[in-house]
Amino acid sequence: MSQTVSRTCAMEVVVIAMGTMVPDALARPSPHATIAVVQIGMTMPVMEPNLDAATLKAWARAIDAGPFASLCWGERIAFDNPDSLTLLGALAAWTDRVRLVTTVLVPQLHDPVMLAKALSTGDMLSGGRLTVGIGVGGRQEDYRAVGADHATQTMRGMAERVAIMKRVWLGEKITESVVPVGPSPLQPGGPELLVGAIGPKTVRSAAAWADGLAGTTLDLDVDKQNELFAVARTAWAEAGKRKPHLATSFWFALGDAEDARAQVHRHLRRYMNWIPADHVDAMAPTTGWAGSEDELLDVLSKFEDIGTDEVHLIPTSSNIDQLRRIADVVKDFG
């Protein structure tokens, strides 16, 4: 298999696994990109090895103290990352200001009532600072690990669970219980919901229930991102809803170009352990971002120019020095 074909196949598998759907034919971009004041979120290094409570707490407090708009973290089951919902409780206690954003949870891996209860508890503990990004996921090993039905690994399966969660958050009785499932979320009707998506079909199907996107870009192709944002704006308008929150994310490493790219490559080799190593090696040179502070400022400016509301940066190391350096970049960007 050629390197180009290997890279393409690997990218398709990765975007599915990160809670997204493989893109189909994209709509043409809007000729008039909307300029936004883009906010910057930071992802916790939950997919890095050898984590402990001290490291996670230090990152959470540094993100909360810094110029970041949000603190993000994702979910895997068959991996050695912390449990996402347990971590939510800790993050709510360790932070006071920053918005907490799951990027992303997979509802099909959970009982929807219990997931709604856990998330409303997190919203209550955090003082109403929770945003919930969700996606279908693509790693069947995670579905197998919890005994989830593979047949539910669809947008329809996710939407059905969202409907149940929203009923819980509205205080409806799901069964003949004495009182409804609680606690009530602090945010009326429940936390904001973002769909993990990079394909227009996925985006359109989520317009009925989602408040925006929690996407990801592997190759930082701003034009493709702008096309997807145009699809979302149209889909939300046709659904009679306010403008969607447009967020995307990408992996990063700061430093000398060669060393930073090697750091991203090491991370991808570990994180993408369900993909053949040669496929990962083929895509690693152009996946994520690696370089200097000034170069990152240029990249963020390009996403701002297309009307991105928020960029979630994903670390490829648990070294907190990377976080501190990014904080300085974000201050300069603002």
N, C-alpha and C positions, 0 to 999 in steps of 0.2 A: 504494500500500500504506500502511495507517495506521501511525502511529508504534508503537502497541501490537503490531500484528502483526509489524512489522519487528523490534522488540525481542525478541519471542518466538522468531522464526526465528533471529535472530542468537545468542541464548543457547543454542539447541539445537546450533547448529554449533560454538560455542566449547567446550561441555562435551565434545563428542565429540573435538575436536582436542586437548584437554588430557589425553587418555588415558582418557576416561570414556565411558560409554554414556548415551544419552538416557534419562531415567527413564520407567518405565511406572507403572502404578498402584501407589502406595506402600502398604505395610502400615501399619496404625494404630499410633501410637506407644505405647510402654510407658507405663502409667499411673504407674509409679514410676521416674522418671529417676534414674540412678546418679550420685552426686557423685564426681568424680575430681579429683585434684590435677593440673591440666592443665599440660603442659610447652609451652614456646614455642620454635619453631624459626624460623630466619631463612633466607630464600632468597637466593642470590647474584644480583646484578643482571645475569645473563647475557643477558637480552633487551634490554638498553639499548644505545644506539649508542656508537661510539667508545671501546670498552673497550681496555685494555692490561694487560700483566702486573702493573704496579704497582698499578693499581686493584683488580684481582681479588685480589692478594696482601694488600692492605690490608684489604679486606672480610673475607677468610678469617681473617686473624689477629685482627681485631676481634671477629668472631663467636666465635672460639675463646676469646678472653680474657673475653668477656662472660658474661651469665647464661643464654645460650641453650642449649637441650638438643640442638639439631641444626642442621646446615648443609645446605641443600638446593639443588638445581639441576635444571633440566629439559633436555629434548632437542628440538631441531628440526634438520632437515637443510637445507632450502631457505630459509635465513635466515643472518644474519651472526653468530650466537652461537658461542661456542667449542664445539669437539667435546666431548661429554659425557664420553667415556671417557678422552680425553687430560687433561681437566680433573680427573678423579678422581685421577690420579697426582699432579698438582700440589697438589691439596687435601690429599691424604694427607701430603705433605711439609710443607705450610705450617701444618698444625694438629697438635695433640697430644691434645686432650681431647674435643672436640665430636663427636657422632655425625654421620656423613656419609650423607645420604639423597637418592637420586635421585627426583625428582618431576616427571615420570616418564620412564623409558626405554621405547622401543617395541621389543620383542624381534624383531618381524617385519621390522625394518629392518636386522637383523644376522644373520650366521651364528650359530646358537645355541651351537656349540662355542667359537667365538672369543669370543662375548659372555661365556660362562661363564668362560673363561680370563682375560679382561680383568677381570671382576668379582672373581674369586678373587685375582688379583694385587692389585687395589685393597684387598681385605680384608686381605691379608697386609701390604701397605705401611702401612696405617692402623692396624695392631695390632688388627684385629677390630672396627673401628668402623663398618663399612658396613651400611646397610640399603638394599634395592633396591625402589623403587617402580616398577611397570611398568603399562602400559596399551596398548590397541590403537591409539591415535592416531586422528585424523580427517582429517588433511591429506593428501589423495592426492598432492599435489606432493612430499611427503617420500618416499612409496613410489616414485613415478616417478623421483625423483632417484637412488635407489640400485638401481633395477631390481627392487624387491620386488614380489611377486605380490599384486595387490589382493584376490584371493580369500582370502588369509590374514588379511585385516583383520577378524578376528572373535575372540571370546573362545576359541573352539576352537583357532584358529591360534596364539593366544598360549599356551594351556595345553599344546599339543604342544611348543612350544619350551621352556617351563618344565620339562617332564618330562625333556628332553634335558639341560638345564642342571643339574638336580638329580643326574642320573646322573654327570655330569662331576664335580660337587662331592663325590660319594660315592666317587670314585676308580675308577669302573667304566671299562672299556675300551669306547669307542664304536666303534672299528674294530680291526682286527688290528695294532695298534701294539705296539712292544716294551714300552713303559710307558704308563700312562694319561696323559691330558692333565692337566697341572698348571700352576701350583702348587696345592696343596690350600689351600682357604680356611682362615683361622685359626678361624673359627666352625664347629664341627662340623656337617656337612651343608650348609654354605653360609650366606650372609647371610640375614637375615630378609627375607621378601617381602611387600610391600604392594601391593594392587591399586588402580589409579586408577579410581575408580567413584563415580557419584552415583545410579545406578539399582539398584533391588532385584534385577532379573534378573541384572545383572552381578555383584552382590555374592554372590548365592546360587551362581552358577556357579563363583566363585573360592574358595568355602569349602573345597574339597577340597585346594587347594594353597597358598593365601595365609595369611599370619599376621595380616593386618589390612587396614585401608583407608588409602589416601593420596588422599583425596577433595579436592574443591574446592567452594566455595560462591560463586556469583556475587553473589547478593543478600543474603547473610548471614541467611537465613531459618533461625533456630534450630529452629523446630518441624519443618520439613522434614528438617533434619539429624538431629534426634532420631528421626524416623520411620525413616530409613535405618540409624541405629545400632541400632535395635530389630531391624530385619531381619537385620543382621550378627550380633548376639548370638544370635538364634534359629538362623540358618544354621550358625554355628560350633558351637553346642551340639548340633544335630542331626547334625553331622559327627563328633561325639565329640571335639572339640578344645577347648583352653583358650580363654578369652575373647579375642576379637580386639583388636588394637591399633587404636584408633579415632582417626584423624587427619584433619583437614580443613585447608583453606588459603583465603586470600583476599588480593587486592591491597590495598595500603594507601598512604596519603600523609598525613603529619603537617603541620599548619599551619593557617592561616586557612581556614575552610570553603570559601570560593570558590576560593582559590588551590590548595588541596589537591585539590579536585574537578577543577580544570582539569589538574592534574598527572596524575591518574588517567586522565582523558580522552585526554591526549596519548599516554600509554603504550598505552592500548587501541587508539588509531588506528594506532600503529606495529606493535604485536604482532599485532593481528587483521587483518593486511593481506590475508588471503585472503577477507575478508568485505566486502561493499559498505559504503562509508564511511557512508552514511545509516543503515544498520542499526546500525553501531557507535555512531553519534551518538545513536540512539534508546535504546540500552541503557546508555550511559555514565553518565547521572545516577544510576542505582541499582545500578551494578556496582562491587564492591569497597567499601572503606571510606575515608573522608576526614574528618579532623577533628583534635581536640585530644587531648592525652595522657589527660586524665580521661575523655573519651568512649571512647577505646580501652580503657581499664580496664573500663568498663562492658560493652563488647562481649565482652571476654575472659571476664568473669565469667558472662555468659549461656551461653557455650560450656562453661564449667566446670560449670555447673549441670546440663547434660544428660549429663554423664559423658564428655566429650571427653578423650581421653588427651593429645592434642597438637594444637596449632595452628601451621601453617607460614605465616608472614607473607611476602608477596611484594612486594618493593619496586617502585615505579614511577619510580625515579630511581636513578642511580649515585652521588648525593651522599652521602658517608659520614656527613654530619651527621644524616641521617634514621636511619641505623643507630644512631648514638650516642644519639639521643633515644629510640628504641625500647628500647634497652638499659636506660635509666633507668626506662621504663614497666614493663619486665619485672621489674626489681628491686623496684619498688613492688608489683607484682602478687604476687610470691613472698612 
